[in-house]
Amino acid sequence: MRGVILYGPPASGKDTVTTALHQLDSRYRQFQRLKAGPGRTVGYRMATEDEVAGLHASGLVVWENRRYGAVYVVDAPGLRQQLEQAVPVVHLGQLDAIDAVQRAFPDVRWTVVALTCPRDVAVQRIIQRQTGDTLERLRAWDETEPAATAEITIDTSRTAPAEAASLIDQAARDGKTATV
């Protein structure tokens, strides 16, 4: 089994690169984290705080973070199910989350990809999304640490989505590393 972790700050291109990966090979599918709270619903499996608490009580939460007034969860049952059906593309923005996912599923060949872009590009992308929380997203952008152990680092302001997808697919198949 294999999976891809796309690590990066808000507006680094995780959604766009995931779409390009899926277009390259339909086995690549975004892992839809559980989300409890307000805001965007596309790309998430919506849950209640009580459901999240139940997962915690059962020891089934791989990773949880809180941002933008919501809680986001990587749950073991959801990720296990997707691993059996496809190649999950997990979006993460905290270094500890990478370790947590890899520890929870040690038999999976995880390709860790760090997506980056200059801050001014992120500002433009965040404003274009019109999410209404630009300052909070920029604060999260500023707090996101570099992923020195990523197998691939891609600057999405200089690399087209299709090219990024091709590089990631090659690394996922062959285990190659690169910085572009």
C-alpha atoms as one frame of an Amber mdcrd trajectory, in Angstrom:
protein
   0.000   0.000   0.000   1.085   3.528  -0.641  -0.070   7.027   0.130   0.950
  10.629  -0.407   1.232  13.322   2.223   1.044  16.864   0.856   2.472  19.130
   3.510   2.326  22.878   3.357   0.835  26.108   4.601  -2.526  27.474   3.496
  -2.578  28.384  -0.221   0.528  26.362  -1.034  -1.380  24.389  -3.660  -2.518
  21.199  -1.928  -5.976  21.152  -3.546  -4.667  22.061  -6.999  -1.883  19.461
  -6.940  -4.297  16.797  -5.661  -6.623  17.513  -8.577  -3.693  17.172 -10.990
  -2.647  13.874  -9.352  -6.178  12.497  -9.743  -6.233  13.587 -13.394  -2.909
  11.813 -13.935  -4.082   8.613 -12.228  -7.579   8.215 -10.821  -6.256   6.028
  -7.986  -4.972   9.199  -6.298  -7.794  10.591  -4.185  -7.830  13.297  -1.580
  -8.337  11.932   1.897 -11.286  13.835   3.245 -10.543  14.632   6.852 -13.388
  14.883   9.303 -14.341  18.461  10.107 -16.500  19.759  12.928 -17.256  23.442
  12.777 -17.944  26.348  10.455 -16.492  27.241   7.094 -15.817  25.344   3.931
 -17.385  21.899   3.615 -15.980  20.822   0.229 -13.202  18.285   0.668 -14.264
  17.248   4.175 -16.499  14.677   5.816 -18.565  16.771   8.183 -18.928  15.578
  11.778 -20.104  16.864  15.119 -17.918  17.597  18.140 -19.620  14.619  19.848
 -18.600  12.305  16.993 -15.011  13.546  17.249 -15.104  12.966  21.019 -16.327
   9.411  20.373 -13.395   8.755  18.043 -11.006  10.065  20.697 -12.589   7.829
  23.328 -12.105   4.830  21.023  -8.477   5.726  20.244  -9.260   6.212  16.552
  -7.932   9.749  16.065  -4.597   9.739  14.248  -4.255  13.535  14.233  -6.362
  16.503  15.195  -5.835  20.209  14.805  -7.968  23.269  15.403  -7.991  26.243
  13.083 -10.467  28.757  11.717 -12.953  27.927  14.472 -13.164  24.258  13.456
 -11.579  20.928  14.349  -9.974  18.804  11.612  -9.361  15.091  12.172  -7.436
  12.342  10.416  -9.323   9.272  11.610  -7.902   5.758  11.454 -11.051   4.048
  10.095 -11.478   6.580   7.276  -7.833   6.463   6.247  -7.700   2.653   6.467
 -10.760   2.388   4.213  -9.258   4.703   1.623  -5.921   2.868   1.695  -7.794
  -0.300   0.736  -9.512   1.389  -2.212  -7.125   4.029  -3.578  -3.929   5.976
  -3.006  -4.894   8.582  -0.422  -3.517  12.099  -0.694  -3.496  13.469   2.850
  -3.285  17.253   3.292  -1.352  18.321   6.389   0.079  21.553   7.742   1.903
  20.465  10.900   5.143  18.479  11.069   3.872  16.389  13.985   0.921  15.343
  11.820   3.268  13.735   9.298   4.845  11.627  12.031   1.440  10.720  13.474
   0.127   9.443  10.132   3.301   7.478   9.429   3.264   5.914  12.932  -0.419
   4.986  12.653   0.140   3.231   9.313   3.750   1.971   9.356   3.189  -0.598
   6.594   2.256   2.087   4.081   4.884   3.565   1.755   4.241   7.285   2.376
   5.637   9.804  -0.098   5.991  13.094   1.762   5.823  16.186  -0.426   6.428
  19.708   0.847   4.545  22.329  -1.147   5.751  25.906  -0.915   5.215  29.276
  -2.516   6.323  32.813  -1.698   4.194  34.588   0.897   3.001  37.228  -1.592
   1.686  34.457  -3.838  -0.105  32.895  -0.864  -1.674  36.291  -0.058  -3.027
  36.555  -3.611  -4.386  33.005  -3.538  -6.035  33.469  -0.139  -7.681  36.725
  -1.208  -8.953  35.105  -4.427 -10.623  32.336  -2.385 -12.676  34.934  -0.512
 -12.867  32.820   2.642 -13.156  35.901   4.846 -10.338  34.840   7.167  -7.276
  36.115   5.308  -5.379  37.239   8.417  -5.919  33.934  10.210  -4.775  31.967
   7.144  -1.678  34.150   6.822  -0.929  33.580  10.501  -1.143  29.821   9.838
   1.061  30.302   6.758   3.667  32.073   8.910   3.531  29.335  11.585   4.029
  26.432   9.157   7.538  25.067   9.593   9.622  23.819   6.643   9.568  20.045
   6.150  13.255  19.255   5.914  12.600  15.507   5.681  10.197  15.685   2.717
  11.189  13.524  -0.225  10.135  16.219  -2.666   9.850  19.987  -2.248   7.855
  21.827  -4.896   7.427  25.575  -5.268   3.935  25.737  -6.736   4.492  29.285
  -7.977   7.137  27.966 -10.379   5.916  24.439 -11.110   2.731  23.735 -13.064
   0.232  21.406 -11.349   0.601  18.692 -14.007   4.393  18.758 -13.672   4.116
  18.601  -9.871   1.741  15.635 -10.171   4.137  13.826 -12.489   7.061  14.351
 -10.089   5.001  13.114  -7.139   3.733  10.091  -9.051   7.282   9.178 -10.065
   8.489   9.498  -6.464   5.550   7.457  -5.163   6.417   4.689  -7.597  10.206
   4.822  -7.398  11.041   6.580  -4.148  13.036   9.342  -5.863  13.647  12.702
  -4.214  13.717  16.168  -5.759  13.458  19.880  -5.163  11.807  21.999  -7.857
